[in-house]
């Protein structure tokens, strides 16, 4: 089991998102992997699309994924809570991390589609001549 780096939900596997924390840029120039659950990935990707479409102005804050003190956008998360069920909470994520989340989202959805094809036997088979 592992925990989502945004909402903290414990799940068997997380979706990897590469981030570039400024405090670790010399130790890890290739970036640091964060893991998100599918719900947080969807929420962050939705925010990324809205930011790109509307160019909403953002406020300065600290990014919940990379720790940068920069312009951030609110991502609405659904955090599991044993006593209340689901609690909605906003987390701040910078534009760079939102863009990286979008790339991870596209990879994840493509892998899901590829997996569906294999599960249902629709993969393309090349006849041998």
DSSP file (Angstrom, degrees, kcal/mol; ACC not computed):
  #  RESIDUE AA STRUCTURE BP1 BP2  ACC     N-H-->O    O-->H-N    N-H-->O    O-->H-N    TCO  KAPPA ALPHA  PHI   PSI    X-CA   Y-CA   Z-CA
    1    1 A X              0   0    0      0, 0.0     2,-0.3     0, 0.0    11,-0.2   0.000 360.0 360.0 360.0 146.6    0.0    0.0    0.0
    2    2 A X  E     -A   11   0A   0      9,-2.7     9,-3.1     7,-0.1     2,-0.4  -0.936 360.0-116.7-140.2 163.4    1.1    3.5   -0.7
    3    3 A X  E     -A   10   0A   0     -2,-0.3     2,-0.2     7,-0.2     7,-0.2  -0.808  25.3-112.4-107.6 144.4   -0.4    6.9    0.0
    4    4 A X     >  -     0   0    0      5,-2.1     4,-1.2    -2,-0.4    32,-0.2  -0.541  24.2-136.2 -67.5 135.0   -1.5    9.6   -2.5
    5    5 A X  T  4 S+     0   0    0     30,-3.6    31,-0.1    -2,-0.2    -1,-0.1   0.571  98.5  38.6 -74.6  -8.2    0.8   12.6   -2.2
    6    6 A X  T  4 S+     0   0    0     29,-0.3    -1,-0.1     3,-0.1    30,-0.1   0.830 131.2  17.7-103.5 -53.6   -2.1   15.0   -2.3
    7    7 A X  T  4 S-     0   0    0      2,-0.1    -2,-0.1    71,-0.1    73,-0.1   0.655  90.6-129.1 -97.7 -15.2   -5.1   13.5   -0.4
    8    8 A X     <  +     0   0    0     -4,-1.2     2,-0.1     1,-0.3    -3,-0.1   0.498  49.3 156.9  83.9   2.8   -3.2   10.9    1.6
    9    9 A X        -     0   0    0     -6,-0.1    -5,-2.1     1,-0.1     2,-0.6  -0.424  42.6-127.3 -65.7 133.7   -5.6    8.1    0.6
   10   10 A X  E     +A    3   0A   0     -7,-0.2     2,-0.3    -2,-0.1    -7,-0.2  -0.739  42.4 159.6 -84.6 120.1   -3.9    4.6    1.0
   11   11 A X  E     -A    2   0A   0     -9,-3.1    -9,-2.7    -2,-0.6     3,-0.1  -0.924  50.9-110.6-138.0 160.5   -4.2    2.7   -2.2
   12   12 A X  S    S+     0   0    0     -2,-0.3     2,-0.3   -11,-0.2    -1,-0.1   0.912  99.7   8.9 -61.4 -44.0   -2.4   -0.3   -3.8
   13   13 A X        -     0   0    0    -11,-0.1     2,-0.3   -12,-0.1    -1,-0.2  -0.989  66.9-152.2-138.7 148.2   -0.7    1.7   -6.6
   14   14 A X        -     0   0    0     -2,-0.3     2,-0.6    23,-0.1    23,-0.2  -0.747  27.4-109.1-112.6 164.2   -0.4    5.4   -7.4
   15   15 A X  E     -B   36   0B   0     21,-3.2    21,-2.3    -2,-0.3     2,-0.2  -0.841  39.7-123.9 -94.0 121.0    0.0    7.2  -10.7
   16   16 A X  E     -B   35   0B   0     -2,-0.6     2,-0.4    19,-0.2    19,-0.2  -0.443  29.2-178.4 -73.6 135.0    3.5    8.6  -11.0
   17   17 A X  E     -B   34   0B   0     17,-2.9    17,-3.0    -2,-0.2     2,-0.4  -0.996  22.1-135.6-130.0 124.5    3.9   12.3  -11.6
   18   18 A X  E     -B   33   0B   0     -2,-0.4     2,-0.3    15,-0.2    15,-0.2  -0.678  28.3-179.3 -82.9 129.3    7.4   13.8  -12.0
   19   19 A X  E     -B   32   0B   0     13,-3.2    13,-3.0    -2,-0.4     2,-0.4  -0.813  25.6-139.1-122.9 166.2    7.9   17.0  -10.1
   20   20 A X        -     0   0    0     -2,-0.3     2,-0.2    11,-0.2     5,-0.1  -0.689  17.7-162.5-127.9  78.0   10.9   19.4   -9.8
   21   21 A X    >   -     0   0    0     -2,-0.4     3,-1.4     1,-0.2     4,-0.3  -0.425  15.9-141.0 -63.0 127.9   11.2   20.6   -6.2
   22   22 A X  G >  S+     0   0    0     44,-0.3     3,-0.9     1,-0.3     4,-0.2   0.831 100.0  56.8 -61.3 -32.2   13.4   23.7   -6.1
   23   23 A X  G 3  S+     0   0    0     43,-0.3    -1,-0.3     1,-0.2     4,-0.2   0.688 114.0  39.5 -72.9 -16.0   15.1   22.7   -2.9
   24   24 A X  G <> S+     0   0    0     -3,-1.4     4,-3.4     1,-0.1    -1,-0.2   0.241  79.6 111.4-113.4  11.9   16.2   19.3   -4.4
   25   25 A X  T <4 S+     0   0    0     -3,-0.9    -1,-0.1    -4,-0.3    -2,-0.1   0.790  83.5  42.3 -64.2 -27.2   17.1   20.6   -7.9
   26   26 A X  T  4 S+     0   0    0     -4,-0.2     3,-0.5    -3,-0.2    -1,-0.2   0.859 118.6  43.8 -84.7 -36.0   20.8   19.9   -7.4
   27   27 A X  T  4 S+     0   0    0      1,-0.3     2,-0.3    -4,-0.2    -2,-0.2   0.863 131.3  23.6 -72.9 -36.8   20.4   16.5   -5.7
   28   28 A X    ><  +     0   0    0     -4,-3.4     3,-1.9    -7,-0.2    -1,-0.3  -0.632  65.5 165.0-131.1  74.1   17.7   15.4   -8.2
   29   29 A X  T 3  S+     0   0    0     -3,-0.5    -1,-0.1     1,-0.3     3,-0.1   0.751  79.3  57.7 -64.3 -22.0   18.1   17.3  -11.5
   30   30 A X  T 3  S-     0   0    0      1,-0.3    -1,-0.3    -3,-0.1     2,-0.1   0.472 116.7-110.7 -85.8  -1.5   15.9   14.7  -13.2
   31   31 A X    <   -     0   0    0     -3,-1.9     2,-0.4    -7,-0.2    -1,-0.3  -0.280  25.6 -86.5  99.5 173.2   13.0   15.4  -10.8
   32   32 A X  E     -B   19   0B   0    -13,-3.0   -13,-3.2    -3,-0.1     2,-0.4  -0.970  35.0-123.6-125.0 136.9   11.3   13.6   -8.0
   33   33 A X  E     -B   18   0B   0     -2,-0.4     2,-0.3   -15,-0.2   -15,-0.2  -0.676  25.0-172.6 -85.4 131.4    8.4   11.2   -8.5
   34   34 A X  E     -B   17   0B   0    -17,-3.0   -17,-2.9    -2,-0.4     2,-0.5  -0.872  16.7-135.2-113.4 153.0    5.1   11.9   -6.6
   35   35 A X  E     -B   16   0B   0     -2,-0.3   -30,-3.6   -19,-0.2     2,-0.3  -0.943  20.1-173.5-116.4 130.1    2.2    9.5   -6.6
   36   36 A X  E     -B   15   0B   0    -21,-2.3   -21,-3.2    -2,-0.5     2,-0.1  -0.900  22.8-124.5-119.3 148.3   -1.4   10.5   -7.0
   37   37 A X     >  -     0   0    0     -2,-0.3     4,-2.4   -23,-0.2     5,-0.2  -0.428  37.7-104.3 -78.2 165.9   -4.6    8.5   -6.8
   38   38 A X  H  > S+     0   0    0      1,-0.2     4,-2.5     2,-0.2     5,-0.2   0.864 119.8  55.0 -62.6 -36.2   -6.9    8.6   -9.8
   39   39 A X  H  > S+     0   0    0      2,-0.2     4,-2.2     1,-0.2    -1,-0.2   0.926 111.6  43.0 -63.5 -45.5   -9.3   11.0   -8.2
   40   40 A X  H  > S+     0   0    0      2,-0.2     4,-2.8     1,-0.2     5,-0.2   0.885 112.6  53.7 -68.0 -38.4   -6.6   13.6   -7.4
   41   41 A X  H  X S+     0   0    0     -4,-2.4     4,-2.3     1,-0.2    -2,-0.2   0.934 110.7  46.8 -59.7 -46.2   -5.1   13.1  -10.9
   42   42 A X  H  X S+     0   0    0     -4,-2.5     4,-2.2     2,-0.2    -2,-0.2   0.915 113.4  48.4 -61.7 -44.4   -8.5   13.8  -12.5
   43   43 A X  H  X S+     0   0    0     -4,-2.2     4,-2.1     1,-0.2    33,-0.2   0.922 113.5  45.9 -63.7 -45.0   -9.1   16.9  -10.3
   44   44 A X  H  X S+     0   0    0     -4,-2.8     4,-2.3     1,-0.2    -1,-0.2   0.883 112.7  50.3 -66.8 -37.9   -5.6   18.4  -11.0
   45   45 A X  H  X S+     0   0    0     -4,-2.3     4,-2.3    -5,-0.2    -1,-0.2   0.886 108.8  52.3 -67.4 -37.9   -6.0   17.7  -14.7
   46   46 A X  H  X S+     0   0    0     -4,-2.2     4,-2.1     2,-0.2    -2,-0.2   0.912 109.9  49.0 -62.4 -42.9   -9.4   19.4  -14.7
   47   47 A X  H  X S+     0   0    0     -4,-2.1     4,-2.8     2,-0.2    -2,-0.2   0.913 108.8  53.7 -62.0 -43.0   -7.8   22.4  -13.0
   48   48 A X  H  X S+     0   0    0     -4,-2.3     4,-2.3     1,-0.2    -2,-0.2   0.920 109.5  47.7 -58.1 -45.1   -5.0   22.4  -15.7
   49   49 A X  H  X S+     0   0    0     -4,-2.3     4,-2.1     1,-0.2    -1,-0.2   0.897 113.2  47.9 -65.0 -39.8   -7.6   22.5  -18.5
   50   50 A X  H  X S+     0   0    0     -4,-2.1     4,-3.1     2,-0.2     5,-0.4   0.906 111.1  50.8 -66.3 -41.5   -9.5   25.3  -16.9
   51   51 A X  H  X S+     0   0    0     -4,-2.8     4,-2.0     1,-0.2     5,-0.2   0.913 112.8  46.5 -62.3 -43.2   -6.4   27.3  -16.3
   52   52 A X  H  < S+     0   0    0     -4,-2.3    -1,-0.2    -5,-0.2    -2,-0.2   0.884 117.4  43.3 -66.5 -38.3   -5.3   26.9  -19.9
   53   53 A X  H  < S+     0   0    0     -4,-2.1    -2,-0.2    -5,-0.2    -1,-0.2   0.929 128.4  24.9 -74.1 -46.2   -8.8   27.8  -21.2
   54   54 A X  H  < S-     0   0    0     -4,-3.1    -3,-0.2    -5,-0.2    -2,-0.2   0.593  86.1-140.3 -99.0 -12.8   -9.6   30.8  -18.9
   55   55 A X     <  -     0   0    0     -4,-2.0    -4,-0.1    -5,-0.4    -3,-0.1   0.905  31.4-165.0  49.9  43.8   -6.1   32.0  -18.1
   56   56 A X        -     0   0    0     -6,-0.3    -1,-0.2    -5,-0.2     2,-0.1  -0.301  21.4-111.9 -59.5 138.7   -7.4   32.6  -14.5
   57   57 A X        -     0   0    0     -3,-0.1     2,-0.3     1,-0.0    -1,-0.1  -0.458  36.0-150.5 -70.8 147.6   -5.1   34.7  -12.5
   58   58 A X        -     0   0    0     -2,-0.1     2,-0.2    15,-0.1    15,-0.2  -0.766   4.7-127.4-117.9 164.4   -3.5   32.9   -9.7
   59   59 A X  E     -C   72   0C   0     13,-1.1    13,-3.4    -2,-0.3     2,-0.3  -0.673  32.1 -97.6-105.3 164.4   -2.3   33.9   -6.3
   60   60 A X  E     +C   71   0C   0     11,-0.3     2,-0.3    -2,-0.2    11,-0.2  -0.591  63.5 120.0 -81.6 142.5    1.2   33.3   -4.8
   61   61 A X  E     -C   70   0C   0      9,-2.9     9,-1.9    -2,-0.3     2,-0.5  -0.932  62.9 -65.7-173.4-166.4    1.5   30.4   -2.4
   62   62 A X  E     -C   69   0C   0     -2,-0.3    30,-0.3     7,-0.2     7,-0.2  -0.916  46.2-122.7-109.5 127.6    3.4   27.1   -1.9
   63   63 A X     >  -     0   0    0      5,-2.7     4,-1.2    -2,-0.5    30,-0.3  -0.463  10.7-145.1 -68.6 131.8    2.8   24.2   -4.3
   64   64 A X  T  4 S+     0   0    0     28,-3.7    29,-0.2    -2,-0.2    -1,-0.1   0.690  95.9  41.9 -71.2 -19.1    1.5   21.1   -2.6
   65   65 A X  T  4 S+     0   0    0     27,-0.3    -1,-0.1     3,-0.1   -44,-0.1   0.897 131.1  14.6 -94.6 -49.6    3.5   18.8   -5.0
   66   66 A X  T  4 S-     0   0    0      2,-0.1   -43,-0.3   -46,-0.1   -44,-0.3   0.639  90.5-125.7-105.5 -15.2    6.9   20.5   -5.5
   67   67 A X     <  +     0   0    0     -4,-1.2    -3,-0.1     1,-0.3     2,-0.1   0.502  52.8 154.4  85.6   2.4    7.0   23.0   -2.7
   68   68 A X        -     0   0    0     -6,-0.1    -5,-2.7     1,-0.1     2,-1.0  -0.380  45.0-135.3 -65.0 140.9    7.8   26.0   -4.9
   69   69 A X  E     +C   62   0C   0     -7,-0.2    -7,-0.2    -2,-0.1     2,-0.2  -0.852  66.5 101.8 -95.5 100.6    6.7   29.4   -3.6
   70   70 A X  E    S-C   61   0C   0     -9,-1.9    -9,-2.9    -2,-1.0     2,-0.3  -0.759  80.1 -35.3-157.0-166.7    5.2   30.7   -6.8
   71   71 A X  E     -C   60   0C   0    -11,-0.2    24,-0.7    -2,-0.2     2,-0.3  -0.571  65.1-171.1 -70.2 131.0    1.8   31.3   -8.5
   72   72 A X  E     -CD  59  94C   0    -13,-3.4   -13,-1.1    -2,-0.3     2,-0.3  -0.874  17.4-148.3-127.1 158.7   -0.6   28.5   -7.5
   73   73 A X  E     - D   0  93C   0     20,-2.5    20,-2.4    -2,-0.3     2,-0.4  -0.941  28.5-109.5-123.0 146.4   -4.0   27.3   -8.6
   74   74 A X  E     - D   0  92C   0     -2,-0.3     2,-0.5    18,-0.2    18,-0.2  -0.623  27.5-166.8 -80.1 128.1   -6.6   25.7   -6.4
   75   75 A X  E     - D   0  91C   0     16,-3.0    16,-2.4    -2,-0.4     2,-0.6  -0.970  19.1-134.4-112.0 123.8   -7.2   22.0   -7.0
   76   76 A X  E     - D   0  90C   0     -2,-0.5     2,-0.3   -33,-0.2    14,-0.2  -0.683  27.0-168.3 -82.6 120.8  -10.4   20.6   -5.3
   77   77 A X  E     - D   0  89C   0     12,-3.6    12,-2.1    -2,-0.6     2,-0.7  -0.745  22.5-139.1-106.7 155.1   -9.6   17.3   -3.7
   78   78 A X  E     - D   0  88C   0     -2,-0.3     2,-0.5    10,-0.2    10,-0.2  -0.909  26.5-166.0-111.5 100.9  -12.0   14.7   -2.3
   79   79 A X  E     - D   0  87C   0      8,-3.2     8,-2.9    -2,-0.7     2,-0.2  -0.766  19.5-123.9 -95.2 124.2  -10.2   13.6    0.9
   80   80 A X  E     - D   0  86C   0     -2,-0.5     2,-0.4     6,-0.2     6,-0.2  -0.444  30.5-177.7 -67.9 135.2  -11.5   10.4    2.5
   81   81 A X  E  >  - D   0  85C   0      4,-3.9     4,-2.5    -2,-0.2    -1,-0.0  -0.990  24.2-145.5-136.3 124.8  -12.6   10.9    6.2
   82   82 A X  T  4 S+     0   0    0     -2,-0.4    -1,-0.1     1,-0.2     4,-0.1   0.853  99.9  38.4 -60.7 -36.7  -13.8    8.0    8.3
   83   83 A X  T  4 S+     0   0    0      1,-0.1    -1,-0.2     2,-0.1     3,-0.1   0.815 129.4  28.4 -85.8 -29.8  -16.3   10.1   10.3
   84   84 A X  T  4 S-     0   0    0      1,-0.3     2,-0.9     3,-0.0    -2,-0.2   0.467  93.0-135.8-111.1  -2.3  -17.6   12.4    7.5
   85   85 A X  E  < S+D   81   0C   0     -4,-2.5    -4,-3.9     2,-0.0     2,-0.5  -0.750  77.6   9.9  85.9-107.5  -17.2   10.2    4.3
   86   86 A X  E     -D   80   0C   0     -2,-0.9     2,-0.5    -6,-0.2    -6,-0.2  -0.934  66.9-163.7-112.6 129.7  -15.6   12.6    1.7
   87   87 A X  E     -D   79   0C   0     -8,-2.9    -8,-3.2    -2,-0.5     2,-0.4  -0.950  14.9-139.0-111.5 128.1  -14.3   16.0    2.7
   88   88 A X  E     +D   78   0C   0     -2,-0.5     2,-0.3   -10,-0.2   -10,-0.2  -0.731  31.2 167.5 -87.0 131.5  -13.7   18.5   -0.1
   89   89 A X  E     -D   77   0C   0    -12,-2.1   -12,-3.6    -2,-0.4     2,-0.4  -0.999  30.6-128.6-145.4 141.9  -10.5   20.5    0.3
   90   90 A X  E     -D   76   0C   0     -2,-0.3     2,-0.4   -14,-0.2   -14,-0.2  -0.762  21.6-169.3 -92.6 136.4   -8.5   22.8   -1.9
   91   91 A X  E     -D   75   0C   0    -16,-2.4   -16,-3.0    -2,-0.4     2,-0.5  -0.942  23.0-120.7-120.5 146.4   -4.8   22.3   -2.4
   92   92 A X  E     +D   74   0C   0     -2,-0.4   -28,-3.7   -30,-0.3     2,-0.4  -0.744  32.6 176.4 -90.2 129.8   -2.5   24.7   -4.1
   93   93 A X  E     -D   73   0C   0    -20,-2.4   -20,-2.5    -2,-0.5   -30,-0.1  -1.000  25.1-126.0-134.3 134.8   -0.6   23.4   -7.2
   94   94 A X  E  >  -D   72   0C   0     -2,-0.4     4,-2.3   -22,-0.2   -22,-0.2  -0.297  27.2-109.8 -76.0 163.5    1.7   25.5   -9.4
   95   95 A X  H  > S+     0   0    0    -24,-0.7     4,-2.5     1,-0.2     5,-0.2   0.885 116.5  56.2 -61.2 -40.2    1.3   25.7  -13.2
   96   96 A X  H  > S+     0   0    0      1,-0.2     4,-1.9     2,-0.2    -1,-0.2   0.924 110.4  44.2 -60.5 -44.3    4.4   23.6  -13.9
   97   97 A X  H  > S+     0   0    0      2,-0.2     4,-2.6     1,-0.2    -1,-0.2   0.878 110.7  55.0 -68.4 -36.7    3.1   20.7  -11.7
   98   98 A X  H  X S+     0   0    0     -4,-2.3     4,-2.3     2,-0.2    -2,-0.2   0.909 108.6  48.9 -61.0 -40.2   -0.3   21.0  -13.3
   99   99 A X  H  X S+     0   0    0     -4,-2.5     4,-1.9     2,-0.2    -2,-0.2   0.900 111.8  48.3 -65.5 -40.5    1.3   20.6  -16.7
  100  100 A X  H  X S+     0   0    0     -4,-1.9     4,-2.1     2,-0.2   -82,-0.2   0.857 109.8  52.9 -67.6 -35.4    3.2   17.6  -15.5
  101  101 A X  H  X S+     0   0    0     -4,-2.6     4,-2.8     2,-0.2    -2,-0.2   0.909 106.4  53.6 -63.7 -42.1    0.0   16.1  -14.0
  102  102 A X  H  X S+     0   0    0     -4,-2.3     4,-2.4     1,-0.2    -2,-0.2   0.914 108.5  48.9 -60.0 -42.7   -1.6   16.6  -17.4
  103  103 A X  H  X S+     0   0    0     -4,-1.9     4,-2.2     1,-0.2    -1,-0.2   0.911 112.9  47.4 -62.6 -42.2    1.2   14.6  -19.1
  104  104 A X  H  X S+     0   0    0     -4,-2.1     4,-2.8     2,-0.2    -2,-0.2   0.880 109.9  54.2 -65.0 -38.3    0.8   11.9  -16.5
  105  105 A X  H  X S+     0   0    0     -4,-2.8     4,-2.8     2,-0.2     5,-0.2   0.928 108.7  47.6 -60.8 -47.3   -3.0   11.9  -17.0
  106  106 A X  H  X S+     0   0    0     -4,-2.4     4,-2.3     2,-0.2    -2,-0.2   0.923 113.8  47.4 -62.1 -44.9   -2.6   11.4  -20.8
  107  107 A X  H  X S+     0   0    0     -4,-2.2     4,-2.4     2,-0.2    -2,-0.2   0.917 113.4  48.9 -60.2 -44.3    0.0    8.5  -20.2
  108  108 A X  H  X S+     0   0    0     -4,-2.8     4,-2.2     2,-0.2    -2,-0.2   0.927 112.7  45.9 -63.9 -46.9   -2.3    6.9  -17.6
  109  109 A X  H  X S+     0   0    0     -4,-2.8     4,-2.2     2,-0.2    -1,-0.2   0.884 112.5  51.3 -66.0 -37.9   -5.5    7.1  -19.8
  110  110 A X  H  X S+     0   0    0     -4,-2.3     4,-2.6    -5,-0.2    -1,-0.2   0.917 110.3  49.1 -64.1 -42.8   -3.5    5.7  -22.8
  111  111 A X  H  X S+     0   0    0     -4,-2.4     4,-2.5     1,-0.2    -2,-0.2   0.880 109.8  52.4 -63.8 -38.1   -2.3    2.8  -20.7
  112  112 A X  H  X S+     0   0    0     -4,-2.2     4,-2.4     2,-0.2    -2,-0.2   0.921 110.6  47.0 -62.7 -44.1   -5.8    2.1  -19.5
  113  113 A X  H  X S+     0   0    0     -4,-2.2     4,-2.0     2,-0.2    -2,-0.2   0.920 112.8  49.0 -64.6 -44.3   -7.1    2.0  -23.1
  114  114 A X  H  X S+     0   0    0     -4,-2.6     4,-1.7     1,-0.2    -1,-0.2   0.910 112.0  49.5 -60.4 -42.4   -4.2   -0.3  -24.1
  115  115 A X  H  X S+     0   0    0     -4,-2.5     4,-2.6     1,-0.2    -2,-0.2   0.892 107.1  54.6 -65.1 -40.9   -5.0   -2.5  -21.2
  116  116 A X  H  X S+     0   0    0     -4,-2.4     4,-2.3     1,-0.2     6,-0.2   0.912 106.5  52.4 -58.1 -43.5   -8.7   -2.7  -22.0
  117  117 A X  H  <>S+     0   0    0     -4,-2.0     5,-2.9     1,-0.2     6,-0.6   0.895 111.6  45.5 -60.9 -41.3   -7.8   -3.8  -25.5
  118  118 A X  H ><5S+     0   0    0     -4,-1.7     3,-0.8     3,-0.2    -1,-0.2   0.890 111.5  52.2 -69.8 -39.1   -5.7   -6.6  -24.2
  119  119 A X  H 3<5S+     0   0    0     -4,-2.6    -2,-0.2     1,-0.2    -1,-0.2   0.909 114.8  41.3 -63.9 -41.5   -8.2   -7.7  -21.6
  120  120 A X  T 3<5S-     0   0    0     -4,-2.3    -1,-0.2    -5,-0.2    -2,-0.2   0.343 114.3-114.4 -91.9   7.2  -11.0   -8.0  -24.2
  121  121 A X  T < 5S+     0   0    0     -3,-0.8    -3,-0.2    -4,-0.2    -4,-0.1   0.768  77.3 127.3  72.0  26.0   -8.8   -9.6  -26.8
  122  122 A X      < +     0   0    0     -5,-2.9    -4,-0.2    -6,-0.2    -5,-0.1   0.309  30.3 129.2 -97.7  10.1   -8.9   -6.7  -29.3
  123  123 A X        -     0   0    0     -6,-0.6     2,-0.5    -5,-0.1    -9,-0.0  -0.305  69.2-102.9 -66.0 151.5   -5.2   -6.4  -29.7
  124  124 A X        -     0   0    0      1,-0.0     2,-0.5     2,-0.0    -1,-0.1  -0.615  35.6-158.2 -78.4 123.9   -4.0   -6.3  -33.3
  125  125 A X        -     0   0    0     -2,-0.5     2,-0.6    -3,-0.1    -1,-0.0  -0.904   7.6-143.0-108.0 127.5   -2.5   -9.7  -34.3
  126  126 A X        -     0   0    0     -2,-0.5     2,-0.2     1,-0.0    -2,-0.0  -0.778  18.4-131.1 -88.7 122.2   -0.1   -9.8  -37.2
  127  127 A X        -     0   0    0     -2,-0.6     2,-0.5     1,-0.1    -1,-0.0  -0.501  20.3-126.6 -69.6 139.8   -0.4  -12.9  -39.3
  128  128 A X              0   0    0     -2,-0.2    -1,-0.1     1,-0.1     0, 0.0  -0.754 360.0 360.0 -89.8 131.3    2.8  -14.6  -40.0
  129  129 A X              0   0    0     -2,-0.5    -1,-0.1     0, 0.0    -2,-0.0   0.446 360.0 360.0 -88.8 360.0    3.5  -15.3  -43.7
